[in-house]
Amino acid sequence: MAMPSLSFNSLPIQPPSQHARKLIDAPPPTSVSYGGGTLKPIVISGDPPTFVSAPSRRIVAVGDLHGDLAKARRAIELAGVLSSDGRDMWTGQETVLVQLGDILDRGEDEIAILSLLRSLQIQAKEHGGAVFQVNQNHETMNVEGDFRYVDSGAFDECSDFLEYLNECGHNWEDAFASWFEVSESWKQERKVSHSSWGPWNLVKRQKGVIARSVLLRPGGPLAAELARHPVVLKVDDWVFCHGGLLPHHVTYGMERINNEVSKWMTNANEDDNGPQIPFIATRGYDSVVWNRLYSRDTSELEDYSIQQIQSVLDSTLQVVGAKAMVVGHTPQTTGVNCKYNCSIWRVDVGMSSGVLDSRPEVLEIRGDKTRVIRSESDAFSELQAADYV
């Protein structure tokens, strides 16, 4: 039987224009720096962040979490940036943590994970480190009102969080930053008072759907929180995005993509027809958050298709000025791995109990060396970046 081939009929693979090259080379006008430790400060350009200079930092990348708070904690502990004593303290010092998205859907502790990452972001900044998240398809789907993959417990969490927000006097910063500390007690109290009476369960479900819509509609408080995060992030010479960056995305502009998604989520572009959804980032098989070109099992592809994908990837990285790209989105049953001369790293291992319930794994980047951290007792693989630049 012939192996399936890959069609490139609608995929632009030509190098981006000279104009795009200038956009990549020139830093955006907005810059924020912080640090003060033994290393040079981290410099963040763009709002949301698009370009990050993090000299001599250790970088760790964590894949899709899908509402599983327990697995999220284990993965972040494995990365060496979260205390294991239950106090949820940042232990990464000047490390940079990048989470590759898909926090929403398929699990019941979504807001709690977002809250934990916000707490770690605040703590990391005090130590000269940083925490970044990238938005992805499940975040954008929920802002669009697509709740097909929402766990019933996640609807309940939205209801609970709105009540907690009310108790906090509608102080979003205080409520959101502390929710991960109190969410479990709210969940347990809810389960104790749970009623099996059918009509009440229907009302409770409707309440959860309304709460989720209030939080996540464009302009809603949780959508505005997600709007702080980029769709594409470049840290030094590494690119991070959920699905995968393609040449026509670079031509369009990384910062432009981030800004358009952010404005859509905050409802800043609302007109008579409602907020405009940024198609190139959030819709279609080759959009930034949905693209699976680099994550496919290469055993399914003919050699010429593999060569074409390698060409697309090389062209993208060359213009962006990066040595490699890190993506999530597609669960890797073999664990975190690299392909195409290790110019692409795939870090979604399906760790959530709502996906594959696999063991957490994270990718560590130290200068020219990378390694996959599986557990303290497991061996890890290490490669020289010079081998695949």
ROKE-501705 format. One record per residue (C-alpha): residue in three letters; y, z, x. Coordinates in pm, whole numbers, plus 32768, in hexadecimal, padded with zeros to 4 digits. Each point is the difference from the previous one (the first is absolute). Example, Ala and Ser with C-alpha at 12.3 -4.5 7.8 and 13.67 -1.06 7.14 Angstrom:
+-----+------+------+------+
:   r :    y :    z :    x :
+-----+------+------+------+
: ALA : 7E3E : 830C : 84CE :
: SER : 8158 : 7FBE : 8089 :
+-----+------+------+------+
***
This chain:
+-----+------+------+------+
:   r :    y :    z :    x :
+-----+------+------+------+
: MET : 8000 : 8000 : 8000 :
: ALA : 8155 : 7FA3 : 8089 :
: MET : 80EB : 811E : 8048 :
: PRO : 8135 : 800D : 7F20 :
: SER : 8138 : 7F66 : 8093 :
: LEU : 8166 : 8073 : 7FE7 :
: SER : 810C : 7F26 : 7F65 :
: PHE : 8155 : 7FF7 : 80A3 :
: ASN : 8095 : 7EFF : 7F13 :
: SER : 810E : 80EB : 7F7E :
: LEU : 8027 : 80D9 : 8135 :
: PRO : 8126 : 7FA9 : 80E3 :
: ILE : 7F93 : 8024 : 8168 :
: GLN : 8123 : 7F5E : 80B1 :
: PRO : 80C9 : 80E3 : 80E9 :
: PRO : 8133 : 80A2 : 7F64 :
: SER : 8152 : 7F5F : 8038 :
: GLN : 80F1 : 804C : 811A :
: HIS : 80D4 : 80BA : 7F02 :
: ALA : 7EDB : 80E9 : 7FBF :
: ARG : 7FDC : 803C : 8175 :
: LYS : 8167 : 8076 : 8011 :
: LEU : 7FC4 : 80ED : 7EDF :
: ILE : 7EDC : 809D : 80B7 :
: ASP : 80B3 : 8019 : 814C :
: ALA : 813D : 809C : 7F74 :
: PRO : 7FE2 : 816A : 7F86 :
: PRO : 8078 : 8045 : 7E9F :
: PRO : 8157 : 809E : 7FE7 :
: THR : 7F8E : 8156 : 7F88 :
: SER : 7F65 : 80E3 : 810A :
: VAL : 7F96 : 816D : 7FFC :
: SER : 7F7F : 80BB : 812F :
: TYR : 7F6B : 8158 : 802C :
: GLY : 7F39 : 80BB : 80FF :
: GLY : 8066 : 80F6 : 8109 :
: GLY : 7EAD : 8046 : 809B :
: THR : 7F7C : 7F88 : 814D :
: LEU : 8002 : 7E92 : 7F91 :
: LYS : 8119 : 7F12 : 7FAA :
: PRO : 806F : 8016 : 7E94 :
: ILE : 7F5B : 7F32 : 7EF1 :
: VAL : 80EF : 7EF5 : 7F7E :
: ILE : 7FCE : 7F88 : 7E9A :
: SER : 80AC : 7EC0 : 7F90 :
: GLY : 801F : 7F95 : 7E97 :
: ASP : 7FFC : 80B3 : 7EB3 :
: PRO : 7EE1 : 8004 : 7FA8 :
: PRO : 7F8B : 800C : 816C :
: THR : 7F9E : 7EAD : 808B :
: PHE : 8016 : 801D : 817B :
: VAL : 7FAB : 813E : 80BD :
: SER : 8023 : 8046 : 8171 :
: ALA : 7F21 : 8125 : 805E :
: PRO : 7FF4 : 8006 : 817D :
: SER : 7EBF : 8087 : 8098 :
: ARG : 7F8C : 808E : 7EB3 :
: ARG : 7E9B : 802C : 7F93 :
: ILE : 7FD3 : 7F3D : 7EBC :
: VAL : 7EF2 : 8049 : 7EFF :
: ALA : 7FB4 : 7F25 : 7ED2 :
: VAL : 7F54 : 807E : 7EC4 :
: GLY : 7F7C : 7F11 : 7EF9 :
: ASP : 7FE6 : 8006 : 7E85 :
: LEU : 7FE8 : 815B : 7F5F :
: HIS : 7FEC : 7FB3 : 7E89 :
: GLY : 804F : 8153 : 7F6C :
: ASP : 7F00 : 80CA : 80C5 :
: LEU : 80C5 : 8126 : 808D :
: ALA : 7ED5 : 80A0 : 80AD :
: LYS : 7FAC : 7EC0 : 80BC :
: ALA : 8171 : 7FC8 : 804C :
: ARG : 8015 : 8156 : 80A5 :
: ARG : 7EC2 : 7FC0 : 80C6 :
: ALA : 8081 : 7EB1 : 807C :
: ILE : 8151 : 808D : 8067 :
: GLU : 7F56 : 8128 : 80AB :
: LEU : 7F1F : 7F08 : 80B2 :
: ALA : 8139 : 7F50 : 8079 :
: GLY : 8066 : 8146 : 80A5 :
: VAL : 8146 : 802B : 7F41 :
: LEU : 7F9F : 80FA : 7EEE :
: SER : 7F94 : 8168 : 8031 :
: SER : 7E9E : 8054 : 7F96 :
: ASP : 8052 : 8163 : 7F90 :
: GLY : 8068 : 7F9E : 7EA2 :
: ARG : 8174 : 802E : 8045 :
: ASP : 8043 : 7E87 : 800A :
: MET : 80D8 : 8018 : 8136 :
: TRP : 805E : 7ED9 : 80DE :
: THR : 7F46 : 801D : 814C :
: GLY : 8047 : 7EA5 : 8087 :
: GLN : 813C : 8059 : 80C1 :
: GLU : 809D : 7EAE : 805D :
: THR : 7EEA : 7F2B : 7F66 :
: VAL : 8052 : 7EE5 : 7F0C :
: LEU : 7F1F : 7FF7 : 7ECB :
: VAL : 7FEF : 7EC0 : 7F32 :
: GLN : 7F4C : 8004 : 7EB1 :
: LEU : 7FA0 : 7EA4 : 7F87 :
: GLY : 802E : 8032 : 7E89 :
: ASP : 7F21 : 8005 : 7ECC :
: ILE : 803E : 816D : 7FB4 :
: LEU : 800B : 7FBA : 7E8A :
: ASP : 7EDA : 7FB4 : 7F16 :
: ARG : 7E8E : 805D : 8001 :
: GLY : 8043 : 8173 : 8043 :
: GLU : 80A7 : 8127 : 7F56 :
: ASP : 80E2 : 8091 : 8111 :
: GLU : 80F0 : 7EE3 : 8044 :
: ILE : 814C : 80B9 : 7FE6 :
: ALA : 7F6E : 811D : 80CB :
: ILE : 7FAE : 7F12 : 811F :
: LEU : 815D : 7F67 : 7FF2 :
: SER : 8090 : 815F : 8000 :
: LEU : 7F2D : 8068 : 812D :
: LEU : 8071 : 7ED0 : 80C5 :
: ARG : 816C : 804D : 7FAB :
: SER : 7FD2 : 8164 : 8083 :
: LEU : 7F63 : 7F7C : 813F :
: GLN : 811A : 7F04 : 8025 :
: ILE : 8100 : 811A : 7FFA :
: GLN : 7F39 : 80D4 : 80F5 :
: ALA : 7FB7 : 7EDE : 80ED :
: LYS : 8170 : 7FAA : 801C :
: GLU : 8047 : 8161 : 807B :
: HIS : 7F08 : 7FCD : 811D :
: GLY : 8070 : 7EA3 : 8067 :
: GLY : 7EE5 : 7F54 : 7F44 :
: ALA : 8003 : 7F2E : 7EC3 :
: VAL : 7F39 : 7FAE : 7EC8 :
: PHE : 8013 : 7EAA : 7F5B :
: GLN : 7F58 : 7F6E : 7ECD :
: VAL : 7FEE : 7E96 : 7F92 :
: ASN : 7FFA : 7F94 : 7E96 :
: GLN : 7EDD : 7F31 : 7F86 :
: ASN : 7F5F : 7F5B : 7ED6 :
: HIS : 7FA1 : 8138 : 7F3E :
: GLU : 815D : 8092 : 8025 :
: THR : 80A2 : 7EBC : 7F8F :
: MET : 7F08 : 7FD9 : 7EE0 :
: ASN : 805A : 8157 : 7F7A :
: VAL : 8175 : 7FBD : 8017 :
: GLU : 7FBC : 7EC5 : 7F35 :
: GLY : 7F51 : 80DB : 7EFD :
: ASP : 7EA0 : 7F8B : 8054 :
: PHE : 7F2D : 813C : 7FD4 :
: ARG : 7EA7 : 7F5B : 7FFA :
: TYR : 7F7C : 80C5 : 8128 :
: VAL : 809C : 8153 : 7FB2 :
: ASP : 7F10 : 8126 : 7FFD :
: SER : 8014 : 80DD : 7EC9 :
: GLY : 804F : 8129 : 80E0 :
: ALA : 8127 : 7F40 : 8090 :
: PHE : 8099 : 7FE0 : 7EA5 :
: ASP : 7FD7 : 8179 : 7FDE :
: GLU : 80A5 : 8034 : 8153 :
: CYS : 812E : 7F36 : 7F8B :
: SER : 8021 : 80E0 : 7ECC :
: ASP : 7FDC : 813A : 80D2 :
: PHE : 80FB : 7F8A : 80FF :
: LEU : 8108 : 7FB2 : 7EF9 :
: GLU : 7FD7 : 8163 : 7F7A :
: TYR : 8019 : 808A : 8163 :
: LEU : 8138 : 7F2E : 803A :
: ASN : 8096 : 809D : 7EC9 :
: GLU : 7FA9 : 815D : 8083 :
: CYS : 80B3 : 7FA4 : 8144 :
: GLY : 813E : 7FB5 : 7F3E :
: HIS : 7FCA : 7E89 : 8030 :
: ASN : 8044 : 8027 : 8173 :
: TRP : 7F32 : 7ED6 : 8076 :
: GLU : 8006 : 8051 : 8173 :
: ASP : 7F85 : 8164 : 7FCF :
: ALA : 7EF7 : 7FA5 : 7EFE :
: PHE : 7F79 : 7ED2 : 80B7 :
: ALA : 7FF4 : 80A2 : 8159 :
: SER : 7F42 : 8131 : 7F7E :
: TRP : 7F18 : 7F5F : 7F02 :
: PHE : 7EDA : 7FE3 : 80F3 :
: GLU : 8006 : 817C : 8026 :
: VAL : 7FE9 : 804D : 7E8D :
: SER : 7F4C : 7ED3 : 7F6C :
: GLU : 7EA6 : 8099 : 801F :
: SER : 8061 : 8134 : 7F38 :
: TRP : 8095 : 7F23 : 7EF0 :
: LYS : 7EBF : 7F35 : 7FFB :
: GLN : 7F25 : 8134 : 7FE1 :
: GLU : 80D7 : 8090 : 7EEC :
: ARG : 7FEA : 7EB8 : 7F47 :
: LYS : 7E84 : 7FF8 : 801B :
: VAL : 7FE3 : 8165 : 7F80 :
: SER : 80CF : 7FAB : 7ECB :
: HIS : 7F53 : 7EAE : 7FD4 :
: SER : 7F9F : 7FAF : 7E9A :
: SER : 7EE1 : 7F18 : 7FA6 :
: TRP : 8097 : 7FBA : 7EAB :
: GLY : 8015 : 7E85 : 7FEF :
: PRO : 8156 : 7FD8 : 7F5B :
: TRP : 809E : 80F4 : 80F7 :
: ASN : 7F6E : 7F3F : 8126 :
: LEU : 809A : 7EC2 : 7F75 :
: VAL : 8155 : 80A9 : 7FE6 :
: LYS : 7FD9 : 8087 : 8162 :
: ARG : 7FAE : 7EA4 : 8081 :
: GLN : 812E : 7F6C : 7F52 :
: LYS : 80D8 : 8112 : 8095 :
: GLY : 7F7B : 7FA9 : 815A :
: VAL : 8046 : 7E8C : 7FD4 :
: ILE : 8164 : 804B : 7F90 :
: ALA : 8034 : 80EE : 8126 :
: ARG : 7F80 : 7EFB : 80F5 :
: SER : 80E3 : 7EF8 : 7F6A :
: VAL : 812D : 80E6 : 801C :
: LEU : 7FB2 : 804D : 816C :
: LEU : 7FA0 : 7EA4 : 8078 :
: ARG : 80CB : 7F04 : 7F3A :
: PRO : 8107 : 7F4C : 80D3 :
: GLY : 8114 : 8101 : 8027 :
: GLY : 7F15 : 8122 : 7FB3 :
: PRO : 8004 : 8126 : 80F5 :
: LEU : 7EAB : 7FBB : 8099 :
: ALA : 8046 : 7E8A : 8019 :
: ALA : 8145 : 8059 : 80B2 :
: GLU : 7F35 : 80D8 : 80EC :
: LEU : 7F18 : 7EDC : 804F :
: ALA : 8135 : 7F27 : 8035 :
: ARG : 8047 : 80C6 : 813D :
: HIS : 7ED1 : 7F61 : 80A3 :
: PRO : 7FE5 : 7EA0 : 808F :
: VAL : 7F04 : 7EF2 : 7FB1 :
: VAL : 7FFE : 7F8B : 816B :
: LEU : 803F : 80E5 : 812A :
: LYS : 8016 : 7FA9 : 8171 :
: VAL : 7FD4 : 8125 : 80EE :
: ASP : 803E : 7F91 : 8165 :
: ASP : 7F1C : 7ED1 : 8025 :
: TRP : 7F14 : 8052 : 7EDE :
: VAL : 8027 : 7F80 : 7E9C :
: PHE : 7F85 : 80CF : 7EDA :
: CYS : 7FD5 : 7F79 : 7E9F :
: HIS : 7F06 : 802F : 7EEA :
: GLY : 7F6F : 7EA5 : 7FCC :
: GLY : 807F : 7F29 : 811B :
: LEU : 8136 : 7F4F : 807E :
: LEU : 8002 : 7E83 : 7FFE :
: PRO : 80EF : 7F04 : 80A1 :
: HIS : 80BC : 7FB9 : 7EBE :
: HIS : 803B : 8176 : 7FD1 :
: VAL : 80A5 : 800A : 8157 :
: THR : 80D1 : 7ECF : 7FA9 :
: TYR : 8074 : 80AD : 7EC4 :
: GLY : 805C : 8138 : 80C8 :
: MET : 7F55 : 8150 : 802C :
: GLU : 8137 : 80CC : 7FB9 :
: ARG : 8052 : 7F22 : 7ED7 :
: ILE : 7EA5 : 8040 : 7F6E :
: ASN : 8026 : 8178 : 802D :
: ASN : 815A : 8003 : 7F65 :
: GLU : 7F9D : 7F2F : 7ED3 :
: VAL : 7ED3 : 80DB : 7FAF :
: SER : 80D1 : 8139 : 8029 :
: LYS : 8113 : 7F7D : 7F1B :
: TRP : 7EFF : 7F9B : 7EFD :
: MET : 7F5F : 8159 : 8004 :
: THR : 8150 : 80AF : 7FDB :
: ASN : 806A : 7F08 : 7EF3 :
: ALA : 812D : 7FA3 : 80D4 :
: ASN : 7FDF : 7E8F : 7FA6 :
: GLU : 7FE7 : 802B : 7E8A :
: ASP : 8099 : 7EEA : 7F2E :
: ASP : 7FDA : 7F89 : 7E9A :
: ASN : 7E95 : 7FA7 : 8045 :
: GLY : 7FAB : 814A : 80A6 :
: PRO : 7FB7 : 8043 : 8170 :
: GLN : 7F82 : 7ED7 : 80C5 :
: ILE : 7EA7 : 8029 : 809E :
: PRO : 7FFB : 7F86 : 816D :
: PHE : 7EEB : 7EFD : 7FE7 :
: ILE : 7FCE : 7FBE : 8174 :
: ALA : 7FB5 : 816F : 8040 :
: THR : 7F46 : 806F : 7EC9 :
: ARG : 7F69 : 7ED8 : 7F45 :
: GLY : 7EFD : 7EF9 : 8055 :
: TYR : 7ED2 : 7FF5 : 80E4 :
: ASP : 80D6 : 7FBC : 8134 :
: SER : 8111 : 8103 : 7FBD :
: VAL : 8031 : 8114 : 8101 :
: VAL : 7F4A : 810B : 7F37 :
: TRP : 7EE5 : 7F27 : 7F75 :
: ASN : 7FAA : 7F22 : 812A :
: ARG : 7E96 : 8029 : 8076 :
: LEU : 7FFE : 7EDF : 80F9 :
: TYR : 7FD5 : 80E1 : 8130 :
: SER : 7F11 : 80F7 : 7F5B :
: ARG : 7EEA : 7F16 : 7F94 :
: ASP : 7EA5 : 801E : 808F :
: THR : 7FFA : 7EF1 : 8108 :
: SER : 7E89 : 7FD0 : 7FCF :
: GLU : 805C : 7F50 : 7EBB :
: LEU : 80DA : 7F00 : 80B1 :
: GLU : 7FC8 : 7EBF : 80BE :
: ASP : 8077 : 7FF5 : 816A :
: TYR : 8121 : 7F17 : 7FAE :
: SER : 807C : 80F1 : 7EF3 :
: ILE : 7FF8 : 811E : 80F8 :
: GLN : 80C8 : 7F2E : 80F5 :
: GLN : 8100 : 7FB0 : 7EF2 :
: ILE : 802B : 816F : 7FA9 :
: GLN : 8025 : 8054 : 8171 :
: SER : 8110 : 7EF8 : 801A :
: VAL : 80BD : 808D : 7ED3 :
: LEU : 7FE8 : 8161 : 808B :
: ASP : 806A : 7F9B : 815F :
: SER : 812A : 7F3F : 7F78 :
: THR : 8070 : 8127 : 7F2D :
: LEU : 7FE2 : 80FD : 8119 :
: GLN : 80AF : 7F20 : 80FA :
: VAL : 8135 : 7FD7 : 7F2B :
: VAL : 800A : 816E : 7F9A :
: GLY : 7FDA : 8062 : 816D :
: ALA : 7ECD : 80D6 : 7FC9 :
: LYS : 7EB5 : 8023 : 80B3 :
: ALA : 7F34 : 8060 : 7ECD :
: MET : 8009 : 8045 : 7E8B :
: VAL : 7F69 : 8124 : 7F40 :
: VAL : 7F9A : 7FD1 : 7E93 :
: GLY : 7F4F : 80BB : 7EE8 :
: HIS : 7FAE : 7F7E : 7EA3 :
: THR : 7E98 : 7F8C : 8035 :
: PRO : 7EF8 : 8111 : 8036 :
: GLN : 7F3F : 7FCE : 8142 :
: THR : 7E9A : 8075 : 7FD6 :
: THR : 7FD4 : 800A : 817B :
: GLY : 812E : 80E2 : 802E :
: VAL : 814A : 7FBC : 80AD :
: ASN : 7FD9 : 7EC1 : 80CA :
: CYS : 80BC : 7EE2 : 80A4 :
: LYS : 7FD3 : 7E86 : 7FF1 :
: TYR : 809C : 7EC4 : 808F :
: ASN : 800C : 807F : 8166 :
: CYS : 806B : 8152 : 7F77 :
: SER : 814E : 7F77 : 7F8C :
: ILE : 7FB1 : 8088 : 7EA4 :
: TRP : 7F8A : 8161 : 7FB4 :
: ARG : 7F6C : 8054 : 7EA9 :
: VAL : 801D : 8174 : 7FAF :
: ASP : 7F9D : 801C : 7E91 :
: VAL : 7EAA : 80A8 : 8006 :
: GLY : 7FF1 : 804D : 7E8A :
: MET : 8009 : 8175 : 8044 :
: SER : 806E : 8067 : 7EA1 :
: SER : 7EF3 : 8087 : 7F18 :
: GLY : 8083 : 7EFF : 7F09 :
: VAL : 7FAC : 7EE0 : 80EC :
: LEU : 7EDF : 801D : 80FA :
: ASP : 8016 : 8178 : 8041 :
: SER : 7FD0 : 7FB7 : 8172 :
: ARG : 8059 : 80DD : 8125 :
: PRO : 816A : 7FF0 : 8072 :
: GLU : 805A : 7F37 : 8136 :
: VAL : 8150 : 7FC2 : 80A3 :
: LEU : 808B : 7F19 : 8108 :
: GLU : 80B5 : 8090 : 812F :
: ILE : 80EB : 7F31 : 80D9 :
: ARG : 806F : 8082 : 8152 :
: GLY : 80C2 : 7F00 : 80C5 :
: ASP : 7F0A : 7EEB : 805A :
: LYS : 7ECF : 80BD : 7F81 :
: THR : 7F72 : 8022 : 7EA3 :
: ARG : 7EE3 : 80CF : 7F7F :
: VAL : 7F57 : 8041 : 7EB4 :
: ILE : 7FE5 : 8173 : 7FB6 :
: ARG : 7ED9 : 804B : 7F1D :
: SER : 7FC5 : 8175 : 8035 :
: GLU : 8000 : 80F6 : 811B :
: SER : 7E8D : 7FCF : 8035 :
: ASP : 7FF5 : 7E84 : 7FDD :
: ALA : 803E : 7F0D : 811A :
: PHE : 812D : 7F1D : 7FEC :
: SER : 8041 : 7E9D : 806D :
: GLU : 8118 : 7FB9 : 80F3 :
: LEU : 809F : 7EB4 : 805F :
: GLN : 810E : 7F95 : 80F0 :
: ALA : 8124 : 7F5A : 7F4F :
: ALA : 8021 : 7F14 : 8126 :
: ASP : 7EB4 : 7F68 : 7F98 :
: TYR : 808A : 7F77 : 7EBD :
: VAL : 8176 : 7FD0 : 802B :
+-----+------+------+------+
***
